[in-house]
């Protein structure tokens, strides 16, 4: 009992400590977007063609090494600034997969370029499909983001409305916004990490290996495992490596692609920023598209 409690405590604390810098970076970037980037500037930067914008968003993660812990508030801020929903969602799903830190850690863990290519290009393909579908299924962007108050022209991070009517500099307002954004996302992250650390403590590797019989069942098991464990995308490859020989590459691809897109802790964070209907729709699409991709690999490989 004592060993199990110690393992849970170590796992829970390490999940929090590893994510704190990324959550802080995400909060600051979100605040900067909210305070300094206008809708007019966003429209100038983005390509006019929506499909080209989606492709642009898919590869943007190569230059933005941010993990899934911090990307949700940034995506929310982009949507509020007028970026199409599909483009923002592709950005949110791709950044934790295609950033160079994740690619390097995946190669280091497996020492196999095939796994890196499957993860990166599979993640990009799945994200683009999800982005296009979510864009088609979403009518208006104002209907998907939760508003904490009725002042739609202001931010929804919980900032006091009267702050905007005092003589405060933009830098101070930006720091206050980042502070409140950080506090808001951290409480949901801690709750999600608490649940995930329980699952990590309970996981029995022998039981999982017994489930590896049947290529389709193996895919479902590994996807479920990636959702429940909620590992950071910079480190999940080292866990997945241990299952490669038993589960096969298609199942491992499901693990490596689904986890960075949506896991238990991130689902809670997404639900805190977006309305219930949109959250359920997004999670369902992610699971179905990643499952379809992993199953297709069983035919190709």
C-alpha positions as CSV (number, residue, x, y, z in Angstrom):
1,X,0.0,0.0,0.0
2,X,2.8,2.4,1.0
3,X,4.7,1.7,-2.3
4,X,1.6,2.3,-4.3
5,X,0.9,5.6,-2.5
6,X,4.6,6.7,-3.0
7,X,4.4,5.9,-6.7
8,X,1.1,7.9,-7.1
9,X,2.6,10.9,-5.2
10,X,5.8,10.9,-7.3
11,X,3.8,10.6,-10.5
12,X,1.3,13.3,-9.6
13,X,4.0,15.8,-8.5
14,X,6.2,15.1,-11.5
15,X,3.3,15.7,-13.9
16,X,2.6,19.1,-12.2
17,X,6.3,20.2,-12.2
18,X,7.0,19.1,-15.8
19,X,4.0,21.0,-17.1
20,X,4.3,24.3,-15.1
21,X,6.8,26.0,-17.5
22,X,4.7,25.1,-20.5
23,X,1.4,26.2,-18.9
24,X,3.1,29.5,-18.0
25,X,4.4,30.0,-21.6
26,X,0.9,29.2,-23.0
27,X,-0.7,31.7,-20.6
28,X,1.7,34.5,-21.6
29,X,1.3,33.8,-25.3
30,X,-2.5,33.7,-24.9
31,X,-2.3,37.1,-23.1
32,X,-0.1,38.6,-25.7
33,X,-2.5,37.5,-28.5
34,X,-5.4,38.9,-26.5
35,X,-3.8,42.3,-25.8
36,X,-1.6,43.1,-28.7
37,X,-2.8,41.2,-31.8
38,X,-5.8,42.7,-33.5
39,X,-8.3,41.0,-35.7
40,X,-7.1,43.1,-38.6
41,X,-3.5,41.9,-38.2
42,X,-4.7,38.2,-38.0
43,X,-6.5,38.7,-41.3
44,X,-3.4,40.1,-42.9
45,X,-1.1,37.3,-41.7
46,X,-3.4,34.4,-42.6
47,X,-3.7,33.3,-46.2
48,X,-7.1,34.2,-47.8
49,X,-7.7,30.6,-48.8
50,X,-9.0,28.6,-45.8
51,X,-7.4,25.3,-46.9
52,X,-4.0,27.0,-47.3
53,X,-4.5,28.5,-43.8
54,X,-5.1,25.0,-42.4
55,X,-1.9,23.7,-44.0
56,X,0.0,26.7,-42.6
57,X,-1.4,26.0,-39.1
58,X,-0.5,22.3,-39.4
59,X,3.2,23.1,-39.9
60,X,3.4,26.1,-37.6
61,X,4.3,23.8,-34.7
62,X,7.7,23.2,-36.2
63,X,8.6,26.7,-35.0
64,X,6.6,26.7,-31.8
65,X,7.9,24.1,-29.3
66,X,4.8,24.1,-27.0
67,X,3.3,20.9,-25.6
68,X,-0.4,20.1,-25.3
69,X,-0.5,21.4,-21.7
70,X,-0.4,25.0,-22.9
71,X,-1.9,25.0,-26.4
72,X,-5.6,25.1,-25.5
73,X,-5.7,28.8,-24.2
74,X,-3.7,29.9,-27.3
75,X,-6.2,28.2,-29.6
76,X,-9.1,29.9,-27.8
77,X,-7.4,33.3,-28.1
78,X,-6.9,32.7,-31.8
79,X,-10.6,31.9,-32.3
80,X,-11.6,35.0,-30.4
81,X,-9.4,37.1,-32.7
82,X,-11.2,35.9,-35.8
83,X,-9.0,32.9,-36.9
84,X,-11.4,30.3,-38.4
85,X,-12.3,27.5,-36.0
86,X,-10.9,24.8,-38.3
87,X,-7.6,26.5,-38.6
88,X,-7.3,27.1,-34.8
89,X,-8.2,23.5,-34.1
90,X,-5.6,22.2,-36.6
91,X,-3.0,24.5,-34.9
92,X,-4.0,23.2,-31.4
93,X,-3.8,19.5,-32.5
94,X,-0.6,19.7,-34.5
95,X,1.7,21.8,-32.4
96,X,2.2,19.1,-29.7
97,X,3.1,16.6,-32.4
98,X,5.2,18.4,-35.0
99,X,7.3,20.6,-32.7
100,X,11.0,19.7,-32.9
101,X,11.4,18.6,-29.3
102,X,8.8,15.9,-29.7
103,X,10.2,14.7,-33.0
104,X,13.7,14.5,-31.4
105,X,12.5,12.6,-28.3
106,X,10.5,10.2,-30.5
107,X,13.5,9.4,-32.6
108,X,15.7,9.0,-29.5
109,X,13.2,6.7,-27.8
110,X,12.7,4.3,-30.8
111,X,15.8,5.0,-32.9
112,X,13.6,4.3,-35.9
113,X,12.7,7.1,-38.4
114,X,9.6,5.1,-39.5
115,X,8.0,5.8,-36.1
116,X,8.8,9.5,-36.3
117,X,7.4,9.8,-39.8
118,X,4.2,7.9,-38.9
119,X,3.7,10.1,-35.9
120,X,4.4,13.4,-37.5
121,X,2.7,12.9,-40.9
122,X,-0.1,10.8,-39.4
123,X,-0.7,13.6,-36.8
124,X,-0.8,16.3,-39.5
125,X,-3.1,14.3,-41.7
126,X,-5.5,13.5,-38.8
127,X,-5.4,17.1,-37.6
128,X,-6.2,18.5,-41.1
129,X,-9.2,16.1,-41.5
130,X,-10.5,16.9,-38.0
131,X,-10.1,20.7,-38.7
132,X,-12.0,20.5,-41.9
133,X,-14.8,18.4,-40.4
134,X,-15.1,20.7,-37.3
135,X,-15.2,23.7,-39.5
136,X,-18.0,22.2,-41.5
137,X,-19.9,21.2,-38.4
138,X,-19.5,24.5,-36.5
139,X,-21.8,27.4,-37.5
140,X,-20.5,30.4,-35.6
141,X,-17.4,30.8,-33.5
142,X,-19.2,32.7,-30.7
143,X,-21.3,29.7,-30.1
144,X,-18.3,27.5,-29.0
145,X,-16.4,29.6,-26.5
146,X,-17.6,29.9,-22.9
147,X,-18.1,33.5,-21.7
148,X,-17.7,34.2,-18.1
149,X,-19.5,37.5,-18.4
150,X,-21.5,39.5,-20.9
151,X,-18.8,41.8,-22.1
152,X,-17.9,40.1,-25.4
153,X,-15.4,42.7,-26.4
154,X,-13.3,42.0,-23.4
155,X,-11.3,38.9,-22.5
156,X,-12.9,35.9,-20.8
157,X,-10.1,34.9,-18.5
158,X,-11.8,36.3,-15.5
159,X,-10.2,39.7,-15.5
160,X,-12.1,42.4,-13.6
161,X,-14.1,44.4,-16.1
162,X,-13.3,47.7,-14.4
163,X,-9.5,47.2,-14.9
164,X,-10.0,48.2,-18.5
165,X,-11.3,51.6,-17.5
166,X,-8.3,52.7,-15.4
167,X,-5.0,54.1,-16.7
168,X,-3.1,50.9,-16.8
169,X,-0.4,50.2,-19.3
170,X,-0.9,47.4,-21.8
171,X,2.1,45.6,-20.4
172,X,0.5,45.5,-16.9
173,X,-2.8,44.4,-18.3
174,X,-1.1,41.7,-20.3
175,X,0.7,40.4,-17.2
176,X,-2.5,40.4,-15.2
177,X,-4.3,38.6,-18.0
178,X,-1.5,36.0,-18.1
179,X,-1.6,35.6,-14.3
180,X,-5.4,34.9,-14.3
181,X,-5.1,32.7,-17.4
182,X,-2.4,30.7,-15.7
183,X,-4.4,30.3,-12.5
184,X,-7.5,29.2,-14.4
185,X,-5.8,26.6,-16.5
186,X,-3.6,25.3,-13.6
187,X,-6.6,24.3,-11.5
188,X,-8.0,22.1,-14.3
189,X,-4.6,20.7,-15.1
190,X,-4.1,19.7,-11.5
191,X,-7.5,18.0,-11.3
192,X,-6.7,16.1,-14.6
193,X,-3.3,15.1,-13.4
194,X,-4.7,13.8,-10.2
195,X,-7.0,11.5,-12.1
196,X,-4.3,10.5,-14.6
197,X,-1.8,9.7,-11.9
198,X,-4.3,7.3,-10.3
199,X,-4.6,5.4,-13.6
200,X,-0.8,5.3,-14.0
201,X,-0.4,3.8,-10.6
202,X,-3.1,1.1,-11.3
203,X,-1.7,0.1,-14.8
204,X,-0.5,-3.5,-14.9
205,X,1.9,-4.0,-17.8
206,X,1.2,-7.8,-17.8
207,X,-2.5,-7.2,-18.2
208,X,-1.9,-4.8,-21.1
209,X,0.3,-7.4,-22.8
210,X,-2.4,-10.0,-22.5
211,X,-4.7,-7.6,-24.4
212,X,-2.3,-7.4,-27.3
213,X,-4.0,-10.4,-29.0
214,X,-5.8,-9.0,-32.1
215,X,-4.5,-6.0,-34.0
216,X,-7.7,-4.0,-33.7
217,X,-8.1,-4.6,-30.0
218,X,-4.5,-3.6,-29.5
219,X,-5.1,-0.2,-31.2
220,X,-8.1,0.5,-29.0
221,X,-6.2,-0.5,-25.8
222,X,-3.3,1.8,-26.7
223,X,-5.5,4.7,-27.6
224,X,-7.4,4.3,-24.3
225,X,-4.1,4.1,-22.4
226,X,-2.8,7.3,-24.0
227,X,-6.0,9.1,-23.0
228,X,-6.0,7.9,-19.4
229,X,-2.2,8.3,-18.8
230,X,-2.2,11.9,-20.0
231,X,1.6,11.8,-20.7
232,X,3.4,14.9,-22.0
233,X,4.1,14.6,-25.7
234,X,7.8,15.2,-25.0
235,X,8.0,12.0,-22.9
236,X,5.3,9.7,-24.1
237,X,7.5,8.0,-26.7
238,X,9.6,6.5,-24.0
239,X,6.6,4.8,-22.5
240,X,5.3,3.7,-25.9
241,X,8.6,2.0,-26.8
242,X,8.0,-0.7,-24.3
243,X,4.8,-1.8,-26.0
244,X,6.1,-1.8,-29.6
245,X,7.1,-5.4,-29.9
246,X,3.8,-6.7,-28.3
247,X,1.3,-4.2,-29.9
248,X,2.8,-3.3,-33.2
249,X,3.3,0.0,-35.0
250,X,-0.4,0.7,-35.8
251,X,-1.4,0.5,-32.2
252,X,1.7,2.6,-31.2
253,X,0.7,5.2,-33.7
254,X,-2.7,5.5,-32.1
255,X,-1.0,6.0,-28.7
256,X,1.5,8.6,-30.1
257,X,-1.1,10.6,-32.1
258,X,-4.1,10.6,-29.8
259,X,-2.3,11.5,-26.6
260,X,-1.0,14.9,-27.7
261,X,-4.3,15.7,-29.3
262,X,-6.6,14.8,-26.4
263,X,-6.1,13.1,-23.1
264,X,-7.9,13.1,-19.8
265,X,-6.3,16.3,-18.4
266,X,-6.6,18.1,-21.7
267,X,-10.2,17.1,-22.1
268,X,-10.9,18.8,-18.8
269,X,-9.1,21.9,-19.9
270,X,-10.9,22.0,-23.3
271,X,-14.2,21.6,-21.5
272,X,-13.3,24.6,-19.3
273,X,-12.8,26.9,-22.3
274,X,-15.3,25.6,-24.8
275,X,-19.0,24.8,-24.6
276,X,-20.1,21.2,-23.9
277,X,-21.5,20.5,-27.3
278,X,-18.4,21.6,-29.1
279,X,-16.1,19.7,-26.7
280,X,-18.0,16.5,-27.2
281,X,-18.0,16.9,-30.9
282,X,-14.2,17.7,-31.0
283,X,-13.2,14.7,-28.8
284,X,-15.4,12.3,-30.8
285,X,-13.9,13.4,-34.1
286,X,-10.4,13.1,-32.7
287,X,-11.0,9.6,-31.5
288,X,-12.7,8.4,-34.7
289,X,-10.2,10.0,-37.1
290,X,-7.1,8.7,-35.2
291,X,-8.7,5.2,-34.9
292,X,-9.4,5.2,-38.7
293,X,-5.8,6.2,-39.4
294,X,-4.3,3.5,-37.1
295,X,-6.6,0.8,-38.6
296,X,-5.5,1.9,-42.1
297,X,-1.9,1.3,-41.1
298,X,-2.7,-2.4,-40.4
299,X,-3.5,-2.7,-44.2
300,X,-0.6,-0.6,-45.4
301,X,2.1,-2.2,-43.2
